[in-house]
């Protein structure tokens, strides 16, 4: 053994558990002077057996058992001589064969609170931890499906809003079908991968709040869950409807291509929707349960909220926010709720509140803050409702009891400020304090779908700086803003450390191929060619999709002509559709007529019909024959119905809502949906403005490339 050995064979033989084993690995890391990001970069450059992202290495050096391949890859990166690795492998084998101090518990040994069921409101004579379960309409199907899959495994997700009863219903179903199966509650994807490397057995994999695993690094994939089901495993999960919609529809405006993995994962699941409101049959069952259960009887007496929400004290939490003792208490809850909706799942540290809440206050409130305003506001927000739940709760580091931050109650996060975009102070506080890689990815995505591209860039830069990740996404954001050379510089720096990264290479080559066309259009636009300016903005956003379709259509491709007409109609490009229709392009004439009809543009349809446009004449006749005017009450009812569908995770409802608002030319409501992060709202808003001849085309182009500021005004980039 070398005289320079950092960890000796005796050290390894003395390691009693994985925590001490991790400390020895940490010693190697410290001596080598490597950060977690540098470990990942070195692993990729050496082409080790396993990738070593921060989310894999950090838990290992903190005491989590590594998979054998992961350990060997880590020893390679940490420059452990080959002749010493046998000692490490021997210690690993010894610890792996040591029975765990506490085997996996059986499902019926775990309390429902430990599984994630919200604490229930107290009531007189209520002694049980949970109120009586009121069966739901979907229970029979859920239990039947689980029963049919006990021999081959399954993947089931219950989707719905917070406090709709997802976790409780799942608990009851699994308790009936597999009460004596062992259960594991993974904290992250690394633990799932470790589970795959272990012994195969019947097992329940409990993924409550599954949004923690979406967009994570390493990626939780469809293939991981297929392998788990072969154990067989019952993989059961709950997911907020907003998160389900966002991940199930990754083609949303500004969404990164990486979400395609999450879409494939969600499509492999059996999805059960959990309505927030009880059906008539469910309500009747609740009435029966109320005879013997005081908590259910109390909850049924509340008229403006559902049974499950009241049991979880949701309405009282909202009342606590609405009637906070001072604006500072209300502001800290508002900020925490906004952070959760933007995808930040980690506890929010105290300093973040101090820098964020200014945007939620008026100028006099900011100037006249009492000396202890933050401590008092946080204390007020932690007061429990009915002795059960609070708007904010504290979290520690899991070891020493040191406070790490605060988390907001799910029900509060989903029911306040849904259509209010967080102020600039909130975005900047989160960008400056969030450290978790997955939180930063979700924060960047939330900014992108709300057209807050400046904050998307900030989050991606921090992700790249802290973790060496997100280079492709950052380059794409820079390219969209016309900063082509900056985008290429980011990709080149990334390729210097990971030259075999095929995704980064492909994006680099794509931008290089587009750069000449960008320069050509930019030169023409600078010379006063307005159409070139519009084409430039379009190319920066769609990577040349429309440009390529035009070239093929102009070369005589009928299929390209049809695809181009559909694309232009989706983008509200009435001017170009008219030009192509006037040039004899029938697909453009058809698409234009349908677009004008959907917007009720009778005047323009009439002029085109009188000029001989048959497509316009057909649409005009349909409008005359229908002879129906929009019923305001019916439209409001339809909008309310679609929004309830969105709350339940209905992808189709989100698409229909934004399409309806586009057809109604309701810019105000579309902007509200953009601020809420609703699927397709950003695309429909830009298309609506593009279709309005009274809107400055330069403004539309600026919105496409630079988006909005936090207040909803067009963002004006700072001069370099």
C-alpha positions as CSV (number, residue, x, y, z in Angstrom):
1,X,0.0,0.0,0.0
2,X,1.3,3.5,-0.9
3,X,2.8,5.7,1.8
4,X,0.5,8.4,0.5
5,X,-2.6,6.4,1.2
6,X,-5.4,8.7,2.3
7,X,-7.7,5.9,3.6
8,X,-6.0,2.8,4.8
9,X,-7.3,-0.8,4.8
10,X,-7.5,-0.5,8.6
11,X,-9.8,2.5,8.3
12,X,-12.0,0.6,6.0
13,X,-12.1,-2.5,8.2
14,X,-13.1,-0.3,11.2
15,X,-16.1,1.3,9.4
16,X,-19.1,0.1,11.4
17,X,-21.8,1.4,9.1
18,X,-22.5,3.3,5.9
19,X,-22.2,6.7,7.7
20,X,-18.6,5.9,8.6
21,X,-18.0,4.5,5.1
22,X,-19.4,7.8,3.7
23,X,-17.0,9.8,5.9
24,X,-14.1,8.0,4.4
25,X,-15.3,8.8,0.9
26,X,-15.7,12.5,2.0
27,X,-12.1,12.4,3.2
28,X,-11.0,11.4,-0.3
29,X,-13.1,14.2,-1.8
30,X,-11.7,16.8,0.5
31,X,-8.1,15.8,-0.1
32,X,-8.6,15.8,-3.9
33,X,-10.2,19.3,-3.6
34,X,-13.1,18.4,-5.8
35,X,-16.6,20.0,-5.7
36,X,-19.6,17.8,-6.4
37,X,-20.0,19.5,-9.8
38,X,-16.3,18.7,-10.6
39,X,-16.8,15.1,-9.6
40,X,-19.7,14.8,-12.1
41,X,-17.6,16.5,-14.9
42,X,-14.6,14.2,-14.2
43,X,-16.9,11.1,-14.3
44,X,-18.2,12.1,-17.7
45,X,-14.8,12.9,-19.1
46,X,-13.5,9.5,-17.8
47,X,-16.6,7.7,-19.1
48,X,-17.1,5.9,-15.8
49,X,-19.6,3.1,-15.5
50,X,-22.1,5.3,-13.8
51,X,-22.8,9.0,-14.0
52,X,-22.1,10.8,-10.7
53,X,-24.4,13.8,-10.4
54,X,-24.6,15.8,-7.1
55,X,-27.9,14.1,-6.2
56,X,-26.1,10.7,-6.2
57,X,-22.8,11.6,-4.6
58,X,-24.1,13.9,-1.8
59,X,-26.3,11.3,-0.1
60,X,-23.5,8.7,-0.3
61,X,-20.9,10.8,1.6
62,X,-23.7,11.5,4.1
63,X,-24.2,7.8,4.8
64,X,-26.4,6.3,2.1
65,X,-25.3,2.9,0.8
66,X,-23.9,3.2,-2.8
67,X,-24.5,0.7,-5.5
68,X,-21.4,-1.2,-6.3
69,X,-21.0,0.4,-9.8
70,X,-21.4,3.8,-8.3
71,X,-18.7,3.1,-5.7
72,X,-16.3,1.9,-8.4
73,X,-17.0,5.0,-10.5
74,X,-16.5,7.2,-7.5
75,X,-13.2,5.6,-6.6
76,X,-12.0,6.1,-10.2
77,X,-12.9,9.8,-10.1
78,X,-11.3,10.3,-6.6
79,X,-8.0,8.8,-8.0
80,X,-7.9,5.8,-5.7
81,X,-5.1,3.5,-7.0
82,X,-6.4,0.2,-8.5
83,X,-4.5,-1.9,-6.0
84,X,-6.4,-0.2,-3.1
85,X,-9.8,-0.5,-4.6
86,X,-10.1,-4.2,-3.5
87,X,-10.1,-3.0,0.2
88,X,-12.9,-0.6,-0.6
89,X,-14.8,-3.4,-2.4
90,X,-14.3,-5.7,0.6
91,X,-15.6,-3.1,3.1
92,X,-18.6,-2.5,0.8
93,X,-19.4,-6.2,0.6
94,X,-19.2,-6.5,4.4
95,X,-21.5,-3.7,5.0
96,X,-23.9,-4.8,2.3
97,X,-24.2,-8.2,3.9
98,X,-24.8,-6.7,7.3
99,X,-28.5,-6.9,8.1
100,X,-30.1,-3.5,8.5
101,X,-30.8,-2.3,12.0
102,X,-34.5,-2.0,11.0
103,X,-35.9,-3.9,8.1
104,X,-38.6,-2.4,5.9
105,X,-41.8,-2.0,7.8
106,X,-45.0,-3.7,6.6
107,X,-47.6,-1.3,5.2
108,X,-50.0,-1.8,8.1
109,X,-47.2,-0.9,10.5
110,X,-46.9,2.6,9.1
111,X,-49.3,5.4,10.3
112,X,-51.3,7.3,7.7
113,X,-49.7,10.5,9.0
114,X,-46.3,9.0,8.1
115,X,-47.6,8.2,4.6
116,X,-48.5,11.9,4.1
117,X,-52.2,12.1,5.0
118,X,-52.9,15.6,6.4
119,X,-53.7,16.0,10.0
120,X,-57.4,16.3,10.6
121,X,-59.2,19.0,12.6
122,X,-60.1,17.9,16.1
123,X,-63.7,17.7,17.4
124,X,-65.3,16.7,20.7
125,X,-65.1,13.0,21.4
126,X,-62.7,12.4,18.5
127,X,-60.0,10.0,19.8
128,X,-58.8,8.3,16.6
129,X,-55.9,9.8,14.6
130,X,-58.1,10.0,11.5
131,X,-61.8,10.5,10.9
132,X,-63.8,7.7,9.4
133,X,-63.1,7.1,5.8
134,X,-65.8,8.2,3.4
135,X,-65.5,5.9,0.3
136,X,-65.2,7.6,-3.0
137,X,-66.7,6.8,-6.4
138,X,-63.4,5.7,-7.8
139,X,-62.5,3.4,-4.9
140,X,-63.9,0.2,-6.4
141,X,-61.9,0.7,-9.6
142,X,-58.7,1.6,-7.8
143,X,-58.8,-1.4,-5.5
144,X,-59.8,-3.8,-8.3
145,X,-57.0,-2.5,-10.5
146,X,-54.4,-2.9,-7.7
147,X,-55.7,-6.4,-6.9
148,X,-55.4,-7.5,-10.5
149,X,-51.8,-6.4,-10.6
150,X,-50.3,-8.0,-7.4
151,X,-48.5,-10.6,-9.4
152,X,-47.1,-8.4,-12.1
153,X,-46.8,-5.0,-10.4
154,X,-48.2,-1.7,-11.5
155,X,-47.7,2.1,-11.5
156,X,-50.7,4.1,-10.3
157,X,-51.0,7.9,-9.8
158,X,-53.9,9.7,-8.0
159,X,-54.1,13.2,-9.5
160,X,-56.0,16.1,-7.9
161,X,-55.7,19.3,-5.9
162,X,-54.3,19.6,-2.5
163,X,-56.5,18.2,0.3
164,X,-58.8,16.5,-2.2
165,X,-58.3,13.1,-0.4
166,X,-55.7,11.6,-2.8
167,X,-53.3,10.2,-0.1
168,X,-56.1,9.0,2.2
169,X,-57.9,7.1,-0.6
170,X,-54.6,5.6,-1.7
171,X,-53.8,4.5,1.9
172,X,-57.2,2.8,2.2
173,X,-56.9,1.0,-1.1
174,X,-53.4,-0.4,-0.5
175,X,-54.3,-1.3,3.1
176,X,-57.1,-3.5,1.7
177,X,-55.1,-5.1,-1.2
178,X,-51.6,-5.5,0.3
179,X,-51.5,-4.8,4.0
180,X,-48.6,-7.1,4.9
181,X,-46.3,-6.1,2.0
182,X,-43.1,-4.2,3.0
183,X,-43.1,-0.5,2.1
184,X,-40.4,1.9,1.1
185,X,-40.8,5.7,0.8
186,X,-37.9,6.9,-1.4
187,X,-36.7,10.4,-0.8
188,X,-35.3,10.8,-4.3
189,X,-34.5,9.0,-7.5
190,X,-31.1,7.8,-6.2
191,X,-32.9,5.7,-3.6
192,X,-35.1,4.1,-6.3
193,X,-32.0,3.2,-8.3
194,X,-30.5,1.7,-5.2
195,X,-33.6,-0.3,-4.7
196,X,-33.3,-1.7,-8.2
197,X,-29.8,-2.9,-7.4
198,X,-31.0,-4.8,-4.3
199,X,-32.9,-8.0,-3.8
200,X,-36.2,-8.5,-5.7
201,X,-39.2,-8.9,-3.5
202,X,-42.9,-7.9,-3.3
203,X,-42.8,-4.4,-2.2
204,X,-44.9,-1.2,-2.1
205,X,-43.0,1.9,-3.5
206,X,-44.8,4.9,-2.0
207,X,-44.3,8.1,-4.0
208,X,-46.6,10.7,-2.2
209,X,-46.0,14.2,-3.7
210,X,-44.5,12.7,-6.8
211,X,-43.6,16.1,-8.2
212,X,-40.3,15.7,-6.1
213,X,-39.2,13.1,-8.7
214,X,-40.1,15.0,-11.9
215,X,-37.4,16.9,-13.6
216,X,-34.9,15.5,-11.0
217,X,-31.3,14.5,-11.6
218,X,-30.8,11.7,-12.0
219,X,-33.9,11.4,-14.1
220,X,-36.7,9.0,-12.9
221,X,-37.6,7.2,-16.1
222,X,-40.3,4.9,-17.4
223,X,-37.7,2.2,-17.6
224,X,-37.0,2.5,-13.8
225,X,-40.6,1.9,-13.0
226,X,-40.9,-1.0,-15.5
227,X,-38.1,-2.7,-13.7
228,X,-39.7,-2.1,-10.3
229,X,-42.9,-3.6,-11.4
230,X,-41.1,-6.8,-12.3
231,X,-40.2,-7.3,-8.6
232,X,-43.3,-7.2,-8.5
233,X,-43.8,-3.8,-6.9
234,X,-47.0,-1.7,-6.5
235,X,-45.7,1.7,-7.3
236,X,-48.3,4.1,-6.1
237,X,-48.1,7.9,-6.2
238,X,-50.0,11.2,-5.7
239,X,-49.5,14.3,-7.8
240,X,-51.0,17.8,-7.8
241,X,-53.1,18.4,-10.9
242,X,-51.1,21.5,-11.9
243,X,-47.8,19.5,-11.9
244,X,-49.5,16.7,-13.8
245,X,-50.7,19.1,-16.5
246,X,-47.3,20.8,-16.8
247,X,-45.4,17.6,-17.2
248,X,-47.9,15.7,-19.3
249,X,-47.9,18.5,-21.9
250,X,-44.2,19.3,-22.4
251,X,-44.7,21.1,-25.7
252,X,-46.0,24.1,-23.8
253,X,-44.6,27.5,-24.8
254,X,-41.0,27.7,-23.6
255,X,-40.9,24.2,-22.0
256,X,-37.5,22.5,-22.3
257,X,-37.2,19.3,-24.3
258,X,-36.1,17.4,-21.2
259,X,-39.8,17.3,-20.0
260,X,-40.3,14.6,-22.7
261,X,-38.9,12.1,-20.2
262,X,-41.6,13.1,-17.6
263,X,-44.3,12.8,-20.2
264,X,-43.3,9.3,-21.1
265,X,-43.2,8.4,-17.4
266,X,-46.7,9.8,-16.7
267,X,-48.1,8.1,-19.8
268,X,-47.0,4.8,-18.5
269,X,-49.1,5.2,-15.3
270,X,-52.7,4.2,-14.6
271,X,-54.1,7.7,-13.7
272,X,-57.0,8.1,-11.3
273,X,-58.5,11.6,-11.0
274,X,-59.6,12.7,-7.6
275,X,-62.3,15.4,-7.7
276,X,-62.0,18.1,-5.1
277,X,-65.8,18.1,-4.6
278,X,-67.9,15.1,-3.5
279,X,-70.5,13.6,-5.8
280,X,-74.1,13.2,-4.6
281,X,-73.4,9.6,-3.8
282,X,-70.3,10.4,-1.9
283,X,-72.1,13.1,0.0
284,X,-74.8,10.7,1.0
285,X,-72.1,8.3,2.4
286,X,-70.6,11.3,4.3
287,X,-74.0,12.1,5.8
288,X,-74.2,8.5,7.1
289,X,-70.6,8.6,8.6
290,X,-71.5,11.9,10.3
291,X,-73.9,10.2,12.6
292,X,-71.0,8.6,14.5
293,X,-68.0,10.8,13.5
294,X,-68.0,14.3,15.0
295,X,-65.3,15.6,12.7
296,X,-67.2,14.7,9.6
297,X,-70.4,16.2,11.1
298,X,-68.4,19.4,11.8
299,X,-67.0,19.5,8.2
300,X,-70.3,18.9,6.6
301,X,-71.6,22.0,8.3
302,X,-69.2,24.2,6.3
303,X,-71.0,25.4,3.2
304,X,-68.2,27.0,1.1
305,X,-65.6,24.2,1.0
306,X,-65.4,20.4,0.4
307,X,-65.4,17.8,3.1
308,X,-61.8,16.7,2.6
309,X,-60.6,20.3,2.6
310,X,-62.4,21.2,5.8
311,X,-61.1,18.1,7.5
312,X,-57.6,19.3,6.7
313,X,-58.5,22.7,8.0
314,X,-58.0,24.2,4.6
315,X,-60.6,27.0,4.7
316,X,-59.5,28.1,8.1
317,X,-55.9,28.4,6.8
318,X,-57.1,30.6,4.0
319,X,-59.1,32.7,6.5
320,X,-55.8,33.0,8.5
321,X,-54.1,34.4,5.4
322,X,-57.0,36.7,4.3
323,X,-57.3,38.2,7.8
324,X,-53.7,38.1,8.9
325,X,-52.9,40.3,11.9
326,X,-50.7,42.6,9.8
327,X,-49.5,42.9,6.1
328,X,-46.2,41.3,7.0
329,X,-47.7,38.0,8.1
330,X,-49.8,38.0,5.0
331,X,-46.8,38.8,2.9
332,X,-44.6,35.9,4.2
333,X,-47.4,33.4,3.5
334,X,-48.0,34.8,0.1
335,X,-44.3,34.5,-0.8
336,X,-44.1,30.9,0.5
337,X,-47.2,30.0,-1.5
338,X,-45.8,31.6,-4.6
339,X,-42.5,29.8,-4.2
340,X,-44.3,26.4,-3.9
341,X,-46.3,27.1,-7.1
342,X,-43.1,28.0,-8.9
343,X,-41.7,24.6,-8.1
344,X,-39.5,25.2,-5.0
345,X,-40.0,22.2,-2.8
346,X,-37.1,22.7,-0.4
347,X,-37.6,24.7,2.8
348,X,-37.3,28.5,2.3
349,X,-34.6,30.0,4.5
350,X,-35.4,33.0,6.7
351,X,-33.2,35.5,4.8
352,X,-35.2,34.8,1.6
353,X,-38.4,36.1,3.3
354,X,-36.6,39.3,4.3
355,X,-35.6,40.1,0.8
356,X,-38.7,38.9,-1.0
357,X,-41.7,40.3,0.9
358,X,-41.0,43.9,-0.1
359,X,-42.8,43.3,-3.4
360,X,-45.9,42.3,-1.5
361,X,-46.1,45.5,0.5
362,X,-47.0,49.1,-0.2
363,X,-44.3,51.8,0.0
364,X,-45.5,53.0,3.5
365,X,-45.5,49.4,4.8
366,X,-42.0,48.9,3.6
367,X,-40.7,52.1,5.1
368,X,-42.5,51.7,8.4
369,X,-41.7,48.1,9.2
370,X,-41.5,47.4,13.0
371,X,-38.2,46.2,14.4
372,X,-39.2,42.6,14.8
373,X,-41.5,42.4,11.8
374,X,-40.1,39.2,10.3
375,X,-39.9,37.2,13.5
376,X,-43.4,38.2,14.4
377,X,-44.8,37.5,10.9
378,X,-43.2,34.0,10.8
379,X,-44.4,33.3,14.3
380,X,-48.0,34.3,13.4
381,X,-47.9,32.1,10.3
382,X,-46.9,29.1,12.3
383,X,-49.9,29.3,14.7
384,X,-51.8,26.1,14.3
385,X,-55.5,26.0,13.3
386,X,-57.5,23.7,15.5
387,X,-54.3,22.4,16.9
388,X,-53.6,20.5,13.7
389,X,-52.0,22.4,10.9
390,X,-50.4,25.8,10.2
391,X,-49.9,28.0,7.1
392,X,-46.1,27.7,7.6
393,X,-44.2,24.9,9.3
394,X,-40.5,24.7,10.2
395,X,-38.0,22.1,8.8
396,X,-34.6,21.2,10.2
397,X,-31.6,19.5,8.6
398,X,-32.7,16.0,9.8
399,X,-29.7,15.6,12.1
400,X,-28.8,18.4,14.4
401,X,-32.2,20.0,14.7
402,X,-30.8,23.2,13.1
403,X,-33.6,25.2,11.4
404,X,-33.2,25.1,7.6
405,X,-36.4,26.9,6.6
406,X,-40.1,27.0,6.2
407,X,-42.6,25.2,4.0
408,X,-46.2,26.3,3.2
409,X,-49.3,24.1,3.7
410,X,-50.3,22.5,0.3
411,X,-53.8,23.8,0.5
412,X,-52.7,27.4,1.0
413,X,-50.3,27.1,-2.0
414,X,-53.0,25.9,-4.3
415,X,-55.8,28.3,-3.3
416,X,-54.3,31.7,-3.0
417,X,-52.8,34.0,-5.7
418,X,-53.3,31.5,-8.5
419,X,-53.4,34.1,-11.2
420,X,-51.0,36.6,-9.6
421,X,-47.5,36.5,-10.9
422,X,-45.0,36.8,-8.0
423,X,-43.2,40.2,-7.8
424,X,-39.7,40.8,-8.9
425,X,-38.4,40.6,-5.3
426,X,-39.8,37.1,-5.0
427,X,-38.2,35.8,-8.2
428,X,-34.8,37.3,-7.2
429,X,-34.9,36.1,-3.7
430,X,-35.6,32.5,-4.9
431,X,-32.9,32.7,-7.6
432,X,-30.4,34.0,-5.0
433,X,-31.2,31.5,-2.2
434,X,-32.4,28.2,-3.8
435,X,-29.6,25.7,-4.1
436,X,-31.3,22.4,-5.0
437,X,-30.8,21.5,-8.7
438,X,-34.3,20.2,-9.2
439,X,-35.8,23.3,-7.5
440,X,-33.8,25.5,-9.9
441,X,-35.0,23.5,-12.9
442,X,-38.6,23.8,-11.8
443,X,-38.1,27.5,-11.1
444,X,-36.7,28.1,-14.6
445,X,-39.6,26.2,-16.2
446,X,-42.2,28.2,-14.1
447,X,-40.6,31.4,-15.4
448,X,-40.6,30.2,-19.0
449,X,-44.3,29.2,-19.1
450,X,-45.2,32.5,-17.6
451,X,-43.1,34.4,-20.2
452,X,-40.8,35.7,-17.4
453,X,-37.7,34.9,-19.5
454,X,-35.3,37.1,-17.6
455,X,-36.0,35.1,-14.4
456,X,-35.7,31.8,-16.4
457,X,-32.2,32.9,-17.4
458,X,-31.3,33.8,-13.8
459,X,-32.4,30.4,-12.5
460,X,-30.6,28.5,-15.3
461,X,-27.3,30.5,-14.7
462,X,-27.4,29.6,-11.0
463,X,-28.1,25.9,-11.9
464,X,-25.1,25.9,-14.2
465,X,-22.9,27.7,-11.7
466,X,-23.8,25.5,-8.7
467,X,-24.2,22.1,-10.4
468,X,-22.7,22.3,-13.9
469,X,-26.1,21.5,-15.3
470,X,-28.6,23.3,-17.6
471,X,-26.2,24.5,-20.3
472,X,-28.5,23.5,-23.2
473,X,-31.5,25.1,-21.6
474,X,-29.6,28.3,-20.8
475,X,-28.2,28.5,-24.4
476,X,-31.7,28.1,-25.8
477,X,-33.0,30.9,-23.6
478,X,-30.1,33.2,-24.7
479,X,-30.7,32.2,-28.4
480,X,-34.4,33.1,-28.1
481,X,-33.3,36.6,-26.9
482,X,-31.1,37.0,-29.9
483,X,-27.8,36.6,-28.0
484,X,-26.4,34.0,-30.4
485,X,-22.7,34.3,-29.5
486,X,-23.5,34.1,-25.8
487,X,-25.4,30.9,-26.4
488,X,-22.6,29.4,-28.3
489,X,-20.1,30.4,-25.6
490,X,-22.1,28.6,-22.9
491,X,-22.2,25.5,-25.0
492,X,-18.5,25.6,-25.9
493,X,-17.6,25.9,-22.2
494,X,-19.8,23.0,-21.4
495,X,-18.2,20.9,-24.1
496,X,-14.7,21.6,-22.8
497,X,-15.6,19.7,-19.6
498,X,-17.9,17.1,-21.2
499,X,-16.8,16.7,-24.8
500,X,-18.9,13.5,-25.3
501,X,-22.2,15.2,-24.3
502,X,-24.2,14.5,-27.5
503,X,-27.2,16.7,-26.5
504,X,-25.0,19.7,-26.0
505,X,-23.1,19.0,-29.2
506,X,-26.4,18.8,-31.2
507,X,-27.7,22.1,-29.8
508,X,-24.4,23.8,-30.6
509,X,-24.4,22.5,-34.2
510,X,-28.0,23.6,-34.6
511,X,-27.4,27.2,-33.4
512,X,-24.3,27.4,-35.6
513,X,-26.4,26.3,-38.6
514,X,-29.0,29.0,-37.8
515,X,-26.5,31.8,-37.1
516,X,-26.0,32.8,-40.8
517,X,-29.7,33.2,-41.3
518,X,-30.0,35.2,-38.1
519,X,-27.3,37.6,-39.3
520,X,-29.0,37.9,-42.7
521,X,-32.3,38.8,-41.2
522,X,-30.8,41.1,-38.5
523,X,-29.0,43.1,-41.2
524,X,-32.2,43.5,-43.3
525,X,-34.2,44.5,-40.2
526,X,-31.5,47.1,-39.3
527,X,-31.9,48.5,-42.8
528,X,-35.6,49.1,-42.2
529,X,-37.1,45.8,-43.4
530,X,-40.0,45.3,-41.0
531,X,-40.9,41.9,-42.4
532,X,-37.3,40.7,-41.8
533,X,-37.6,41.8,-38.2
534,X,-40.7,39.7,-37.8
535,X,-39.0,36.7,-39.4
536,X,-36.0,37.1,-37.1
537,X,-38.1,37.1,-34.0
538,X,-40.0,34.1,-35.3
539,X,-36.8,32.1,-36.1
540,X,-35.3,32.9,-32.6
541,X,-38.3,31.4,-31.0
542,X,-39.1,28.4,-33.2
543,X,-35.5,27.5,-34.3
544,X,-36.4,28.1,-37.9
545,X,-39.4,25.8,-38.1
546,X,-41.6,28.3,-40.0
547,X,-38.7,29.4,-42.1
548,X,-38.0,25.8,-43.3
549,X,-41.7,25.2,-44.0
550,X,-41.9,28.4,-46.2
551,X,-38.9,27.2,-48.2
552,X,-40.4,23.8,-48.9
553,X,-43.9,25.3,-49.6
554,X,-42.5,27.8,-52.0
555,X,-40.6,25.0,-53.7
556,X,-44.0,23.3,-54.4
557,X,-44.6,21.0,-51.5
558,X,-48.3,20.8,-50.9
559,X,-47.8,19.0,-47.5
560,X,-45.5,21.8,-46.4
561,X,-48.1,24.4,-47.6
562,X,-50.8,22.7,-45.4
563,X,-48.5,22.5,-42.4
564,X,-47.4,26.1,-42.8
565,X,-51.1,27.3,-43.0
566,X,-51.9,25.4,-39.8
567,X,-48.8,26.9,-38.0
568,X,-49.6,30.4,-39.1
569,X,-53.2,30.1,-38.0
570,X,-52.1,28.8,-34.6
571,X,-49.9,31.9,-34.3
572,X,-52.6,34.3,-35.4
573,X,-50.6,35.4,-38.4
574,X,-53.5,36.9,-40.3
575,X,-51.4,39.2,-42.5
576,X,-49.2,36.4,-43.9
577,X,-52.2,34.1,-44.3
578,X,-53.9,36.8,-46.4
579,X,-50.9,37.2,-48.5
580,X,-50.6,33.5,-49.2
581,X,-54.3,33.2,-49.8
582,X,-54.3,36.1,-52.3
583,X,-51.4,34.3,-54.0
584,X,-53.7,31.3,-54.7
585,X,-52.6,29.1,-51.8
586,X,-55.8,27.2,-50.8
587,X,-54.6,25.9,-47.5
588,X,-53.9,29.4,-46.4
589,X,-57.3,30.6,-47.6
590,X,-59.0,27.8,-45.6
591,X,-57.0,28.5,-42.5
592,X,-57.6,32.2,-42.7
593,X,-61.3,31.8,-43.1
594,X,-61.6,29.6,-40.1
595,X,-59.5,31.9,-38.0
596,X,-61.6,35.0,-39.0
597,X,-64.8,33.0,-38.3
598,X,-63.6,31.9,-34.8
599,X,-62.9,35.6,-34.0
600,X,-66.2,36.7,-35.4
601,X,-64.5,39.0,-38.0
602,X,-67.6,39.3,-40.2
603,X,-66.4,42.4,-41.9
604,X,-63.2,40.9,-43.2
605,X,-64.9,37.6,-44.2
606,X,-67.6,39.6,-46.1
607,X,-64.9,41.5,-48.1
608,X,-63.0,38.4,-48.9
609,X,-66.2,36.6,-49.9
610,X,-67.3,39.4,-52.2
611,X,-63.8,39.3,-53.8
612,X,-64.4,35.6,-54.7
613,X,-62.8,33.8,-51.8
614,X,-64.9,30.6,-51.6
615,X,-63.5,29.6,-48.2
616,X,-64.5,32.9,-46.7
617,X,-68.0,32.5,-48.3
618,X,-68.4,29.1,-46.7
619,X,-67.5,30.3,-43.3
620,X,-69.7,33.4,-43.6
621,X,-72.7,31.2,-44.5
622,X,-72.1,29.0,-41.5
623,X,-72.1,32.0,-39.3
624,X,-75.3,33.3,-40.8
625,X,-77.0,29.9,-40.6
626,X,-76.0,29.4,-37.0
627,X,-77.3,32.9,-36.1
628,X,-76.3,32.6,-32.5
629,X,-74.8,35.3,-30.4
630,X,-72.5,34.6,-27.5
631,X,-74.5,34.1,-24.3
632,X,-72.5,35.8,-21.5
633,X,-73.9,33.5,-18.8
634,X,-73.2,30.4,-20.8
635,X,-69.6,31.5,-21.5
636,X,-69.0,32.2,-17.9
637,X,-70.4,28.8,-17.0
638,X,-68.1,27.2,-19.6
639,X,-65.1,29.0,-18.3
640,X,-65.8,28.0,-14.7
641,X,-66.3,24.3,-15.9
642,X,-63.0,24.3,-17.7
643,X,-61.2,25.8,-14.8
644,X,-62.6,23.1,-12.5
645,X,-61.3,20.6,-15.1
646,X,-57.8,22.1,-15.0
647,X,-57.9,21.9,-11.2
648,X,-58.5,18.2,-11.6
649,X,-55.6,17.7,-13.9
650,X,-57.5,17.6,-17.2
651,X,-55.1,18.4,-20.1
652,X,-57.9,18.8,-22.6
653,X,-59.6,21.4,-20.3
654,X,-56.5,23.5,-20.3
655,X,-56.2,23.4,-24.1
656,X,-60.0,24.2,-24.4
657,X,-59.8,27.1,-21.9
658,X,-56.9,28.9,-23.7
659,X,-58.5,28.2,-27.1
660,X,-61.9,29.6,-25.9
661,X,-60.2,32.7,-24.5
662,X,-58.4,33.2,-27.8
663,X,-61.6,32.8,-29.8
664,X,-63.3,35.3,-27.5
665,X,-60.3,37.6,-28.0
666,X,-60.2,38.0,-24.2
667,X,-56.7,39.3,-23.6
668,X,-57.3,40.1,-20.0
669,X,-58.2,36.6,-19.0
670,X,-55.5,35.1,-21.2
671,X,-52.9,37.2,-19.4
672,X,-54.3,35.9,-16.1
673,X,-53.8,32.4,-17.3
674,X,-50.2,33.2,-18.4
675,X,-49.5,34.5,-14.9
676,X,-51.0,31.2,-13.5
677,X,-48.7,29.1,-15.8
678,X,-51.6,27.5,-17.6
679,X,-50.7,25.2,-20.5
680,X,-50.7,27.0,-23.9
681,X,-51.7,30.3,-22.4
682,X,-48.5,32.1,-23.4
683,X,-48.8,30.8,-27.0
684,X,-52.5,31.8,-27.3
685,X,-51.7,35.3,-25.9
686,X,-49.0,36.0,-28.4
687,X,-51.2,34.6,-31.2
688,X,-54.1,36.8,-30.1
689,X,-51.9,40.0,-30.1
690,X,-50.5,38.9,-33.5
691,X,-54.0,38.6,-35.0
692,X,-55.0,42.1,-33.8
693,X,-54.0,44.7,-36.5
694,X,-54.2,47.5,-33.9
695,X,-51.3,46.0,-31.9
696,X,-47.8,47.1,-32.9
697,X,-46.0,44.2,-34.6
698,X,-42.7,45.2,-33.0
699,X,-44.4,44.8,-29.6
700,X,-45.5,41.2,-30.5
701,X,-41.9,40.4,-31.7
702,X,-40.5,41.7,-28.4
703,X,-42.9,39.6,-26.4
704,X,-41.9,36.6,-28.4
705,X,-38.2,37.0,-27.7
706,X,-38.0,38.8,-24.4
707,X,-41.3,38.1,-22.7
708,X,-42.7,40.0,-19.7
709,X,-41.4,41.5,-16.5
710,X,-42.9,40.4,-13.2
711,X,-45.5,43.2,-13.4
712,X,-46.8,42.0,-16.8
713,X,-45.3,44.8,-18.9
714,X,-43.1,43.9,-21.9
715,X,-39.6,43.2,-20.7
716,X,-36.9,45.6,-21.8
717,X,-33.5,43.9,-21.7
718,X,-30.6,45.9,-20.1
719,X,-28.1,47.3,-22.5
720,X,-24.8,45.3,-22.5
